[in-house]
Amino acid sequence: MFDLTELKRAHAIVGLAVPATPARGWPLLAERLGTQVIVKHENHTPIGAFKVRGGLVYLERLKRERPNIPGIISATRGNHGQSLAFAASRHGVPAVIYVPRGNSVEKNRAMKAFGAELVEHGEDFQAAAEEAQRRAQFTGLHMVPSFHPDLVLGVATYALELFRAAPDLDVLYVPIGQGSGISGCIMARDLLGLKTEIVGVQSTEAPSYALSFAAGKVVTTKTSNTLADGMATRIPDADAFALIRKGAARIVQVSDDEVAAAIRAYWTDTHNLAEGAGAAALAAALQDKTKLSGKRVGLVLSGGNIDFDLFKQWVVA
């Protein structure tokens, strides 16, 4: 998909807008898990999530190769759309973002604030994505998919930072939505010649990648009704699945209750706010606690964009 030189160049592109995020150990989290822990804080980017990196790299190439591009269009549950809106605004490119009805209020507001035209359509991400694709075909807008080599290249820059800071990780837990984050971690690990075991994390309510991993082929689900919206995927991307199947050790499923407990743990142990997908890696590590004694564990806190009402429901209650 790309080589180390391209990854380093992408890191320079991302670095123009996003300083390297912290990779930090937290004593209380270490006590909770009973082992050494390093958290990669992608909740500290300008959009509060790792996706911003992919948008910046994707738009840089698109604008360079098509300087007169009339605009972009895509679908999202939030962070992908914020990433594209943020990057498009930096390049002066109009952005149209489709979201399902009932999507995160705060994420919708953020996308509008970054300059995107927001359209609500359908009952879930898949319906919104299909409608965005139809509109792209008759408007001439460039359709940005949820999974693309440039998106993976961009988000792999956080893995490059993490592995440079902690090259001796035994295991790294990574949430899976559409698959760009874990794919970027697999690529960065392999390009650096490291042996870190990479474990994907999905919701029990949206386990399409986990089911696919177990079956050895793409498996879809009829629903994706998790409150951790960043993992609400019904249909795996075939290219992402191929890379995950080859490079991940396994995929752990976590319940919404386990995610809520992990959000509370991040809040009490580190004073960091995590959204559902952002806390999923910690939820999986807590589930695996008995397997982790003596290991050096990495956790990707992929984002902190949680609606206030859900925060109250999960954390304050």
Secondary structure, DSSP 8 states (H G I E B T S, - for coil): ---HHHHHHHHHHHHTT-----EE--HHHHHHHTSEEEEEEGGGSTTSBTTHHHHHHHHHHHHHH-TT---EEEE-SSHHHHHHHHHHHHHT--EEEEE-TT--HHHHHHHHHTT-EEEE-SSSHHHHHHHHHHHHHHH--EE--SS-HHHHHHHHHHHHHHHHH-TT-SEEEEE-SSSHHHHHHHHHHHHTT---EEEEEEETTB-HHHHHHHHTS----S----S-GGG--SS--HHHHHHHHHH-SEEEEE-HHHHHHHHHHHHHHH-----HHHHHHHHHHHHTGGG-TT-EEEEEE-B----HHHHIIIII-
